[in-house]
Amino acid sequence: MNILVINCGSSSLKFQVIDTDTEQLLAKGLCERIGLDGSFTYQNKKDGGDKKTVQTPIPDHREAIRLVLDALTDAQSGIISSLDEIGAVGHRVVHGGEKFTQSVVIDDSVIEAIRECAELAPLHNPANLTGIAACRALMPHTPMVAVFDTAFHQTMPEEAYIYAIPYRYYNEYKIRRYGFHGTSHSFVSKEAARFLGQPYESLKTIVCHLGNGASVSAVKYGKCIDTSMGMTPLDGLIMGTRSGSIDPAIMEFISHKEYMTVEGIMRILNKESGVWGLSNGLSSDFRDLETAYESENENAVRALNAFCYSVAKFIGSYTAALNGVDAICFTAGIGENSSFVRAKVCSYLGYLGIAIDETQNSKRGEDTVISTPESRVKVLVIPTNEELAIARETYALCR
């Protein structure tokens, strides 16, 4: 079955088409600056076509979807002859709250439930709904599935997800830890079990999804029992521009010192903090920071040391939560590509009997064990593939 995977942002739309029979990527692309001047990028992967980008007005998401469907059925560069060859559409939806513990086929009741969760993800859920509406309008007879970033983490026990604030805030407003990157954490933990040749339900796994947004999860016997992001993606690890976990009283202190509103402080914590803030504005791109680190730039050294330390701390705490660990996985942009970050994080983990094989750690783009054969805990690099995970979930519900 050919699955169209859609990932909508407020002003962008990423897409892929995957043949779930072979798991081959057939086409991919991106619509950017929706509502502004517009840019459309498309690549036919099935026939090895070149990536092509055109500047074109994209007034709304419906027009973006139309561009995608026209490209897929184009006589010269398309991959299908008609939309009947798209068996289903899988939509990434950021927040499912407590309503969704797994992926679901979209109907009117599901759309209403996603809308009710919008206040928990005001920048994401409305955009996801816009993409769903646009696809339903142009492909009214094609089944569609919502795959939630939060669903994988809904197996967390109460002691892991509850916050130590008056309990009525949970009862009335559902303020709790939800976690994000769930599609990636699920995919990587399953792929690690497959790669190691072990039953998924027998492993204790820690997944480190390290990108500009970063999170760690503890997966025990196939179920997530804790994760670092909270009610919002601001919590947890130090990230590219996000602060991660801080003393909440800092907000009040800054507001008094600089006469700043809550909105202003939140902007700082989301957009001006993380390694960008720690590096004194040097960069939020880890490639830049690593280059500067090699030159002993004190701003880069400060930022990278703090980041790696924060990852190691979460690995340590989740080792305790799991009561031991079998495998630690690195994934996403930084986790997959930065041998420096992986080695530095693992330098804190000698107590687990971990040693890193430098040759293995230098590999990129493939499932790899980077720990030595003597290590008591396996350390792996597992490239994530959220689009493939969404396609698999969609196929399972629509086949």
For each residue, the residues with C-beta under 8 A, 3 or more apart:
1: 19 20 21 87 88 395 398 399
2: 17 18 19 20 26 80 85 86 87
3: 17 18 19 20 86 87 88 89 90 390 391 394 395
4: 15 16 17 68 72 86 88 89 90
5: 15 16 17 18 89 90 92 387 390 391 394
6: 13 14 15 65 89 90 91 92 131 135
7: 13 14 15 91 92 387
8: 12 13 61 91 92 127 128 130 131 132
9: 12 13 14 124 127
10: 123 124 126 127
11: 32 33 34 35 36
12: 8 9 30 31 32 33 34
13: 6 7 8 9 30 31 34 61 64 65 68 131
14: 6 7 9 28 29 30 31
15: 4 5 6 7 27 28 29 30 31 68
16: 4 5 25 27 28 387 391
17: 2 3 4 5 25 26 27 28 72 79 80 86
18: 2 3 5 23 24 25 26 387 388 391
19: 1 2 3 22 23 24 26
20: 1 2 3 23 391 392 395
21: 1
22: 19
23: 18 19 20 388 391
24: 18 19 45 46
25: 16 17 18 28 45 387
26: 2 17 18 19 44 45 46 79
27: 15 16 17 42 43 44 45 46 71 72 79
28: 14 15 16 17 25 42 43 45
29: 14 15 40 41 42 43 68 71
30: 12 13 14 15 39 40 41
31: 12 13 14 15 34 38 39 40 41 58 64 67 68
32: 11 12 38 39 40 41
33: 11 12 36 37 38 39 58
34: 11 12 13 31 38 58 59 60 61 63 64
35: 11 58 59 60
36: 11 33
37: 33 55 57
38: 31 32 33 34 55 56 57 58 59
39: 30 31 32 33 53 54 55 56 58
40: 29 30 31 32 53 54 56 58 64 67 71
41: 29 30 31 32 51 52 53
42: 27 28 29 51 52 68 71 77
43: 27 28 29 49 50 51 52
44: 26 27 47 48 49 77 78 79
45: 24 25 26 27 28 48 49
46: 24 26 27 79
47: 44 79
48: 44 45
49: 43 44 45 52 77
50: 43
51: 41 42 43
52: 41 42 43 49 77
53: 39 40 41
54: 39 40
55: 37 38 39
56: 38 39 40 67
57: 37 38 63
58: 31 33 34 35 38 39 40 63 64 67
59: 34 35 38 63
60: 34 35 63 64 130 134
61: 8 13 34 64 65 127 130 131 133 134
62: 65 66 133 134 137 138
63: 34 57 58 59 60 66 67
64: 13 31 34 40 58 60 61 67 68 134
65: 6 13 61 62 68 69 131 134 135 138
66: 62 63 69 70 138
67: 31 40 56 58 63 64 70 71
68: 4 13 15 29 31 42 64 65 71 72
69: 65 66 72 73 83 138 139
70: 66 67 73 74
71: 27 29 40 42 67 68 74 77 78
72: 4 17 27 68 69 78 79 80 83 86
73: 69 70 78 80 81 82 83
74: 70 71 77 78
75: 78
76:
77: 42 44 49 52 71 74
78: 44 71 72 73 74 75 81
79: 17 26 27 44 46 47 72
80: 2 17 72 73 83 85 86
81: 73 78 85
82: 73 85
83: 69 72 73 80 86 139 142
84:
85: 2 80 81 82
86: 2 3 4 17 72 80 83 89 139 142
87: 1 2 3 142 143 395 398
88: 1 3 4 142 143 144 145 394 395 397 398
89: 3 4 5 6 86 135 139 142 143 144 145 394
90: 3 4 5 6 144 145 147 390 391 393 394
91: 6 7 8 106 128 131 132 135 144 145 146 147 390
92: 5 6 7 8 128 147 149 183 386 390
93: 96 114 125 128 146 147 148 149
94: 121 124 125 128 148 149 150 180
95: 114 117 118 120 121 124 125 148 149 150 178
96: 93 99 100 101 113 114 117 146 148 149 150 151 154
97: 100 113 116 117 120 150 174 178
98: 154 174
99: 96 113 116 117
100: 96 97 103 104 113 146 148 150 151 154
101: 96 151 154 155
102: 151
103: 100 145 146 147 148 151 393 394 396 397
104: 100 110 145 146 397
105: 110 143 144 145 397 398
106: 91 110 111 132 136 144 145 146
107: 110 111
108: 111 112
109: 112 113
110: 104 105 106 107 113 114 146
111: 106 107 108 114 115 129 132 133
112: 108 109 115 116
113: 96 97 99 100 109 110 116 117
114: 93 95 96 110 111 117 118 125 128 129 132 146
115: 111 112 118 125 129
116: 97 99 112 113
117: 95 96 97 99 113 114 120 121 125
118: 95 114 115 121 122 125 126 129
119: 122
120: 95 97 117 125 174 178 231 232
121: 94 95 117 118 124 125 232
122: 118 119 125 126
123: 10 126 127
124: 9 10 94 95 121 127 128
125: 93 94 95 114 115 117 118 120 121 122 128 129
126: 10 118 122 123 129 130
127: 8 9 10 61 123 124 130 131
128: 8 91 92 93 94 114 124 125 131 132 146
129: 111 114 115 118 125 126 132 133
130: 8 60 61 126 127 133 134
131: 6 8 13 61 65 91 127 128 134 135
132: 8 91 106 111 114 128 129 135 136 144 146
133: 61 62 111 129 130 136 137
134: 60 61 62 64 65 130 131 137 138
135: 6 65 89 91 131 132 138 139 142 144
136: 106 132 133 139 140 144
137: 62 133 134 140
138: 62 65 66 69 134 135
139: 69 83 86 89 135 136 142 144
140: 136 137
141:
142: 83 86 87 88 89 135 139
143: 87 88 89 105 397 398
144: 88 89 90 91 105 106 132 135 136 139
145: 88 89 90 91 103 104 105 106 390 393 394 397 398
146: 91 93 96 100 103 104 106 110 114 128 132
147: 90 91 92 93 103 151 183 389 390 393 394
148: 93 94 95 96 100 103 151 182
149: 92 93 94 95 96 180 181 182 183
150: 94 95 96 97 100 153 154 178 179 180 182
151: 96 100 101 102 103 147 148 154 182
152: 155 179 182 183 185 186 217 224
153: 150 156 161 177 178 179 180 182 185 217 224 227
154: 96 98 100 101 150 151 224
155: 101 152 223 224 225
156: 153 160 161 177 179 224 225 226 227
157: 160 161 225
158: 161 162
159: 162
160: 156 157 177 225 226 321
161: 153 156 157 158 176 177 178
162: 158 159 170 176 177
163: 169 170 175 176 177 230 231
164:
165: 169 175
166: 169
167: 170 171
168: 171 172
169: 163 165 166 172 173 175
170: 162 163 167 173 174 175 176
171: 167 168
172: 168 169
173: 169 170
174: 97 98 120 170
175: 163 165 169 170 231
176: 161 162 163 170 231
177: 153 156 160 161 162 163 227 229 230 231 235
178: 95 97 120 150 153 161 229 230 231
179: 150 152 153 156 182 215 217 224 227 228 229 230
180: 94 149 150 153 213 215 227 229 233
181: 149 184 185 209 213 215 217 229 332
182: 148 149 150 151 152 153 179 185 186 224 227
183: 92 147 149 152 186 187 386 389 390
184: 181 187 188 207 209 331 332 384 386 389
185: 152 153 181 182 188 189 207 209 215 217 219 224 227
186: 152 182 183 189 190 224 389
187: 183 184 190 191 384 385 386 388 389
188: 184 185 191 192 207 209 329 331 382 384
189: 185 186 192 193 200 203 205 207 217 219 222 329
190: 186 187 193 194 200
191: 187 188 194 195 367 382
192: 188 189 195 196 203 205 207 327 329 380 382
193: 189 190 196 198 199 200 202 203 205
194: 190 191 197 200
195: 191 192 367 380 382
196: 192 193 203 327 378 380
197: 194
198: 193 202 203 326
199: 193 202 203
200: 189 190 193 194 203 222
201: 221 222
202: 193 198 199 221
203: 189 192 193 196 198 199 200 219 221 222 326 327
204: 218 219 220 221 322 323 324 325 326 327
205: 189 192 193 218 219 325 326 327 328 329
206: 216 217 218 219 315 318 319 322 325 327 328 329
207: 184 185 188 189 192 216 217 219 329 331
208: 214 216 311 314 315 328 329 330 331 335 345
209: 181 184 185 188 214 215 216 217 331 332 335 384
210: 214 237 311 330 331 332 333 334 335 338 341
211: 214 240 332 333 334 335
212: 239 240 241 284 333
213: 180 181 233 239 240 242
214: 208 209 210 211 228 236 237 238 239 240 311 332 334
215: 179 180 181 185 209 227 228 229 233 236 237
216: 206 207 208 209 227 228 236 237 311 314 315 318
217: 152 153 179 181 185 189 206 207 209 224 226 227 228 318
218: 204 205 206 224 225 226 227 318 321 322
219: 185 189 203 204 205 206 207 222 223 224 225
220: 204 223 225 322
221: 201 202 203 204
222: 189 200 201 203 219
223: 155 219 220
224: 152 153 154 155 156 179 182 185 186 217 218 219 227
225: 155 156 157 160 218 219 220 321 322
226: 156 160 217 218 318 321
227: 153 156 177 179 180 182 185 215 216 217 218 224 236
228: 179 214 215 216 217 235 236 237 314
229: 177 178 179 180 181 215 232 233 234 235 236
230: 163 177 178 179 234 235 236
231: 120 163 175 176 177 178 235
232: 120 121 229 235
233: 180 213 215 229 242
234: 229 230 242 243 244 269 270
235: 177 228 229 230 231 232 244 245
236: 214 215 216 227 228 229 230 244 245 314
237: 210 214 215 216 228 244 307 310 311 314
238: 214 242 243 244 274 275 278 306 307 310
239: 212 213 214 242 243 244 274 275
240: 211 212 213 214 274 275 276 284 285
241: 212 270 271 272 273 274 275 276 277 284
242: 213 233 234 238 239 269 270 273 274
243: 234 238 239 246 269 270 273 274 277
244: 234 235 236 237 238 239 274 310
245: 235 236
246: 243 250 269
247: 250
248: 251
249: 252 253
250: 246 247 253 254
251: 248 254 255 262 265 269
252: 249 255 256
253: 249 250 256 257
254: 250 251 257 258 260 265 268
255: 251 252 258 259 260 261 262 265
256: 252 253 259
257: 253 254
258: 254 255
259: 255 256
260: 254 255 264 265
261: 255 264 265
262: 251 255 265 266
263: 266 267
264: 260 261 267 268
265: 251 254 255 260 261 262 268 269
266: 262 263 269 270
267: 263 264 270 271 272
268: 254 264 265 271 272 273 277
269: 234 242 243 246 251 265 266 272 273
270: 234 241 242 243 266 267 273
271: 241 267 268
272: 241 267 268 269 276 277
273: 241 242 243 268 269 270 276 277 278
274: 238 239 240 241 242 243 244 277 278 284
275: 238 239 240 241 278 279 283 284 286 289 303 304 306 307
276: 240 241 272 273 279 281 282 283 284 303
277: 241 243 268 272 273 274 280 281
278: 238 273 274 275 299 302 303 306 307
279: 275 276 282 283 284 289 292 299 300 302 303
280: 277 299
281: 276 277
282: 276 279 288 289 292 297 299 300 303
283: 275 276 279 288 289 292 300
284: 212 240 241 274 275 276 279
285: 240 288 289
286: 275 289 290 304 333 334 338 341
287: 290 291
288: 282 283 285 291 292 300
289: 275 279 282 283 285 286 292 293 300 303 304
290: 286 287 293 294 300 304 338 340
291: 287 288 294 295 300
292: 279 282 283 288 289 295 297 299 300
293: 289 290 296 297 300 301 304 340
294: 290 291
295: 291 292 300
296: 293 301
297: 282 292 293 300 301
298: 301 302
299: 278 279 280 282 292 302 303
300: 279 282 283 288 289 290 291 292 293 295 297 303 304
301: 293 296 297 298 304 305
302: 278 279 298 299 305 306
303: 275 276 278 279 282 289 299 300 306 307
304: 275 286 289 290 293 300 301 307 308 340 341 344
305: 301 302 308 309 344
306: 238 275 278 302 303 309 310
307: 237 238 275 278 303 304 310 311 341
308: 304 305 311 312 341 344 345 348
309: 305 306 312 313 348
310: 237 238 244 306 307 313 314
311: 208 210 214 216 237 307 308 314 315 341 345
312: 308 309 315 316 345 348 349
313: 309 310 316 317
314: 208 216 228 236 237 310 311 317 318
315: 206 208 216 311 312 318 319 328 345 348 349
316: 312 313 319 320 348 349
317: 313 314 320 321
318: 206 216 217 218 226 314 315 321 322 325
319: 206 315 316 322 324 325 352
320: 316 317 323
321: 160 218 225 226 317 318
322: 204 206 218 220 225 318 319 325
323: 204 320
324: 204 319
325: 204 205 206 318 319 322 328 352 377
326: 198 203 204 205 377 378
327: 192 196 203 204 205 206 377 378 379 380
328: 205 206 208 315 325 349 354 377 378 379 380
329: 188 189 192 205 206 207 208 335 379 380 381 382
330: 208 210 335 336 341 342 345 370 379 380 381 382
331: 184 188 207 208 209 210 335 336 381 382 383 384
332: 181 184 209 210 211 214 335 336 384
333: 210 211 212 286 336 337
334: 210 211 214 286 337 338 341
335: 208 209 210 211 329 330 331 332 338 341 342 381
336: 330 331 332 333 364 365 381 383 384
337: 333 334 364
338: 210 286 290 334 335 341 342
339: 342 343 361 362
340: 290 293 304 343 344
341: 210 286 304 307 308 311 330 334 335 338 344 345
342: 330 335 338 339 345 346 356 361 370 379 381
343: 339 340 346 347 356 358 361
344: 304 305 308 340 341 347
345: 208 308 311 312 315 330 341 342 348 349
346: 342 343 349 354 356 371 379
347: 343 344 350
348: 308 309 312 315 316 345
349: 312 315 316 328 345 346 352 354 377
350: 347 353 354 355
351:
352: 319 325 349 376 377
353: 350 374 375 376 377
354: 328 346 349 350 371 375 376 377 379
355: 350 371 372 374 375
356: 342 343 346 360 361 370 371 372 379
357: 360 361 370 371 372
358: 343 361 362
359: 362 363
360: 356 357 363 368 369 370 371
361: 339 342 343 356 357 358 370
362: 339 358 359
363: 359 360 366 368 370 381
364: 336 337 381
365: 336 383
366: 363 381 383
367: 191 195 380 381 382 383
368: 360 363 380 381
369: 360 378 379 380
370: 330 342 356 357 360 361 363 379 380 381
371: 346 354 355 356 357 360 375 377 378 379 380
372: 355 356 357 375
373:
374: 353 355
375: 353 354 355 371 372 378 379
376: 352 353 354
377: 325 326 327 328 349 352 353 354 371
378: 196 326 327 328 369 371 375
379: 327 328 329 330 342 346 354 356 369 370 371 375
380: 192 195 196 327 328 329 330 367 368 369 370 371
381: 329 330 331 335 336 342 363 364 366 367 368 370
382: 188 191 192 195 329 330 331 367
383: 331 336 365 366 367
384: 184 187 188 209 331 332 336
385: 187 388 389
386: 92 183 184 187 389 390
387: 5 7 16 18 25 390 391
388: 18 23 187 385 391 392
389: 147 183 184 186 187 385 386 392 393
390: 3 5 90 91 92 145 147 183 386 387 393 394
391: 3 5 16 18 20 23 90 387 388 394 395
392: 20 388 389 395 396
393: 90 103 145 147 389 390 396 397
394: 3 5 88 89 90 103 145 147 390 391 397 398
395: 1 3 20 87 88 391 392 398 399
396: 103 392 393 399
397: 88 103 104 105 143 145 393 394
398: 1 87 88 105 143 145 394 395
399: 1 395 396
